[in-house]
Amino acid sequence: MKRVVFLVDMNAFFISCETTRRPDLAGVPAAVAGDPKKRSGIILAANYEARRYGVRTTMTVGEAKKLCPGITLVPPDHHFYEEKSRQVMQILSSYTPVIEQASIDEAWLDMTGCETLSGSPREAAQRIQDEIKDDLGLWCSIGISENKFLSKMAAEMKKPLGITELWARDVPGKLWPLNVGAMYGIGKKTTQLLEKLNIRTIGDLAAMDPAILSEKLGKMAFEIHQRANGIDDTPVTPHSPDEMKSIGRSTTLPRDITDLKEAKKVIMELSEDIAMSARRHRKKGRTVQITIKYSDFKTITRQTRVFPTNLARDIMQAGFRLLENNWNRFRPVRLLGISISGFEDDCSDQISLFDQQDTGRDRVKVEKLEIALDRIRQKYGPDKISRAALIRKEDK
């Protein structure tokens, strides 16, 4: 089976996060700066409007203002960015359990074998990109390849909102012409050493005798020579033994709502999605949590314990109870989300003895039905079946 690896790279992450809660920043030059009040403050992230003026990360505030006098500077809020990062990773975890988070705004995904559920690599990448954009208001670029190095290089080739494939067969035409300094893992000092050896492109590096390279660069020579030839066997390795902490979905509503029935329909659709993902990853969760973001951008989360489950019915009913107990019809809602966590491995397709004793044959029937629905959705698409009976029930 051909290996498939994605690198998901969030575009201008810090300032993009700020724009989700400050719409006035959209379309104008803006940046997150270490301390905007000091001339010595550093630009931490600039949006693309500011970049057109030459503003770049690590530039001082003074330098940025000379290039772009009208730039809007925002102080950093790392707790907010960490929460946004968690939401991004939560979305990614619904596509594959094998995720290696490289930084707050970047992660590798091993998508090998996911074609049946997620479509072709490009289709899956488009779905991920659209979901992050629609649900979180954030942009990302995605590199697609058979290894981590090439997927990283691919992600850098088109920003913002790029989806780029770079397979081993593409290396001579797409990778080798690039300046050697553009290669992932090579800094300024190494670039200067390579240029002294008359190595100016990645193709030059790929063609270099490894023995000569080793004399000049030592231990790192073998690795960068392999990568220049498109070879990287390092696995996508989750940082935690338990790769998946939670599975969740959230959606920004097309308009603010105050009707509890409308909110329940949204929770129902999201519950179907995360239940299917939980079954795909053979996980059962004990905690259901809902997220409600109001029109004033204030957010609350509420959670409840459930018996270990990966059934949409159970997740949905827990979500309904949480909604009912926390709904305020006088506060318009902008975003709704639901997640399941506290996983235990579901290593068997059999219903547990506890489940049978607890709910009898009904639960067995529900689980078999939901597994059958999974197969239909996998074959014909996730939107082909909805819980019409439940929708009618809620509308009564």
Buried (B, 14 or more C-beta within 10 A) or exposed (E): EEBBBBBBBBBBBBBBBBBBEBEEBEEEBBBBBBEBEEEEBBBBBBBBBBBEBEBBBEBBBEBBBEBBEEBBBBEBBEEBBEEBBEBBBBBBBBBBBBBBBBEBBBBBBBBBEBBEBBBEBEEBBBBBBEBBBEBBBBBBBBBBBBBBBBBBBBBBBEBBEBBBBBBBEBBEEBBBEBEBBBBBEBEEEBBEBBBEBEBBBBBBBBEBEEEEBBEEBEEEBEBBBBBBBBBBEEEBEBEEEEBBBBBBBBBBBEEEBBEBEBBBBBBBBBBBBBBBBBBBBBBBBBBBBBBBBBBEEEEEEBBBEBBBBBBBBBBBBBBBBBBEEEBEEEBBBBBBBBBBBBBEEBEEEEBBEEBEEEBEEEBBEBBEEBBEBBEEBBEEEBEEBBBEEBBEEBEE
